[in-house]
């Protein structure tokens, strides 16, 4: 299993996902500003992995902070990390968790503050791997044997500290002895499915076929697809799900063809403060991701571009939400709150 992010010698070390699958390079971040830039440019991506990176970013920031005006420095560190990407709620969950730890040790010797924050950041990483394995355990039973599982974007070990959410469900199903294979949408325009999901599943020896995003409906109509499993970046109280753009289209196609559409995500991805997905902020990314492919222009000069990184799938298309605490089904207002409590 690939090591997405690690803490080595007071340095945040992460695999550079912008270089995969052609190069397996690692980036070392020794300051919180470098961690923030890595999140912003998607060196590390995936909601749970971003949360781990944010926790480690706070810790590495405090390691290099001076003893004077520590509160102000902590606020600046957290604000810088929070400004990197707006949609994935795990980012803010992790920062808030680190803020609570800091509040509990504020006023103590700075060595104790630093030790406690590093300890918490490492715990966030360890917990994330355990959470993903629990999600896989709960979700494996929902995957039909002798069928193909369709997934969109990358919700695997690369999107988490390890094992994965959607791919964790697939891994757990394979470990349980189910004979399945995977269809991976290429996931335009950043191609996380083509570059990351296929590469990751190949490392595990799980049979995987790459398809373009606009082939999903064709294969669902054929009867080959047994279920769809995707991750999430934020889930509202009513079960609306924000995930990589294109997920909504896949969910509508799944509903039309009677294919169950499952969302796998940790409890930390739930945002029960939002009544519906209409309130989820959607990140807008650079036009060059659409007009260029690996640095080569593919659209005419001056092309107008819209590039939302995420879309919102209404809860009515979601057959179940798989978490580490169990499986939630509609009505989600009740089932999600029950899981959280």
Secondary structure, 3 states (H helix, E strand, C coil): CCCCEEEECCEEEEECCCCCCCCCCEEEECCHHHHHHHHHCCCCCCHHHHHHHHHHHHHHHHHCCCCCCHHHHHHHHHHHHHCCCCCCHHHHHHHHHHHHHHHHHCCCCHHHHHHHHHHHHHHHHHHHHHHHHHHHHHHHCCCCCCCEEEECCCCCHHHCCCCCCHHHHHHHHHHCCCCCEEEEECCCCCCHHHHHHHHHHHHHCCCEEEECHHHHHHHHHCCCEEEEEECCCEEECCCCEEEECCHHHHHHHHHHCCCEEEEECCHHHEECCCCCHHHCCCCECCCHHHHEECCEECCCCCCCCCCECEEEECHHHCCEEEECCEEECCCHHHHHHHHHC
